[in-house]
Amino acid sequence: MTKVPYKSYSQNQLWLLPPSIEDLVPQNSPARLVSEIVDKLDISDIISTYKGGGASSYNPRMMLKVIFFAYMNNIFSCRKIAVQLEQNVLYMWLSANQHPDFRTINNFRSQHLKSTINALFSQVVLMLCEMGCLSLKELYVDGTKIESRANKYTFVWRGSVEKNKAKLEAKIKTILEQIELGIAQDNTPDDDPTPHFDKDDLKARIANINKANLSKRDAKALKDVEDKMIPKLEEYEEKLATLGERNSYSKTDPDATFMRMKEDAMNNGQTKPGYNLQIGTSQQFITAYYLFHNPTDTLTYIPFLTLFRQNYGNQLEETTADSGYGSEENYTFLENNGITPYVKYNYFHKEQHRPFKNNAFIVNNLYYNKDEDYYVCPMGQHMTHVGTTTRTTESGFKSHIDIYQAQNCNGCPLHSQCHKSKNDRRIEVNHNLNRQKQYVFELLTSEEGLERRSRRPIEPEAVFGQIKTCMGYKRFRHFGKDLVLMDFGILATAFNMLKLYRKVMRRPMPHNIFTSLRPKTIRFVVYIDVSISHSESFPRTLGNDAKLELAA
């Protein structure tokens, strides 16, 4: 048998000159990209969070580089980051071989990034915008529910709190009346409304009772009111104050609201504490994010766009979203701010189907005479305007609804198909919303609208898929909205850096990638991995070494 030669191997081999960590980091490593970006950030806000004095602190730029790079590699635990600083040469290079422990990393995140991460995130987005990787004139918006760290059995429901509070107030009222007036409980009128108790007035009322003349029974009942019932009543009031306008919250994470989750371990849509995460994207880069308590997306749209404008100014020109955001309130906001709304509304797809179009009894299909303001029913009868009503949404927006009524539906052969009421048919019409829907329909069915609609599923929805499936970020790891926002802000910044690396920086990087930002026209060469299935965006004939030049 021929002897197999092996390369020389000795773990105790001495080096004539110690190696440099710089030589061990590949030129096209994402760690170099993170280092270049962080070196260009303005961190004056972070520096202002340090008190000064005492022992020396780790350089905040070094801490940012390590944390961003860790989140890029799906490492979110401070303990695991500390282990990487001891074992991984890329982390050693970013930290200059310094080794902050997990407590230091955690304190840096919670104390110095909680109020500053959004500014850092915005700076990175503006850098990407200058590089031509994204545009702040367009925004694709979508939301998803992400579970909180809180236990799912720590729920507090508004209905239960209000019910128990009312029972307790009724009990206190009965006891005090028995003591003060000597009225027997069975003689108390059942229809006597229970007043709302103010704890200060209640304590004053108890203090005015002459306790010396009370019987043992009344004294014991009064003591129970003071020691047990009043603290319980205060507890209910605190819970209602925590609830605010919500219907539920978690005891361990009061900022989390119970929502029905699509993804859970049982795959049956359980109700769990969580947050409604809203993001805006452009070219699959995250350009904005925020957390909301609303389980639905409709009422989150205007606050989200307002925050976007606060970060970047009035650059937004058009926005695209699904039918969950289509409402008169949202359309009015977009119209007043000059933003083109590629936003679907309910029944956008259904009203284009033949059964909907051929149904002559639907309000949308009735003939409307705008000059004389009346509708015509399928039998040719005029439905005249009989009144107007106003409806207010949860956010305070008022919609004006016009009411039309037929003159006489008795004996109509189409009555059973037209409506179920025994009286003459009445319809409610929101003319302003109908006008907005017509405008949106023309936008969505135009050539530009078809393009936006085809891109919408691969913009925010693809980002959610990458965050949840590829990065394993399916559950928040902190208690409280501020810390959850901080953690996701770090993730969103790291996600954009990773996206930039994958799209543009796969080839060896220049010494300073930002030297090319000075000219107005920048040209990038993107090397495309065509092992994935083809799409309409790229030709099918690209070879393995194909490249695509993008001009910014």
Secondary structure, 3 states (H helix, E strand, C coil): CCCCCCCCCCCCCCCCCCCCHHHHCCCCCHHHHHHHHHHCCCCHHHHCCCCCCCCCCCCHHHHHHHHHHHHHCCCCCHHHHHHHHHHCHHHHHHCCCCCCCHHHHHHHHHHHCCCCHHHHHHHHHHHHHHCCCCCCCEEEEEEEEEECCCCCCCEEEHHHHHHHHHHHHHHHHHHHHHHHHCCCHHHCCCCCCCCCCCHHHHHHHHHCCCHHHCCHHHHHHHHHHHHHHHHHHHHHHHHHHHHCCCCEEECCCCCCEEEECCCCCCCCCCEEEEEEEEEEEECCEEEEEEEECCCCCHHHHHHHHHHHHHHHCCCCCEEEECHHHCCHHHHHHHHHCCCEEEECCCCCCHHHCHHHHCCCCCHHHCEEECCCCEEECCCCCEEEEEEEEEEECCCCCEEEEEEEEECCCCCCCCHHHHCCCCCCCEEEECHHHHHHHHHHHHHHCCHHHHHHHHHHHHCHHHHHHHHHHHCCCCECCCCCHHHHHHHHHHHHHHHHHHHHHHHCCCCCCCCCHHHHHCCCCCEEEEECCCCCCCCCCCCCCCCCCCEEEEEC
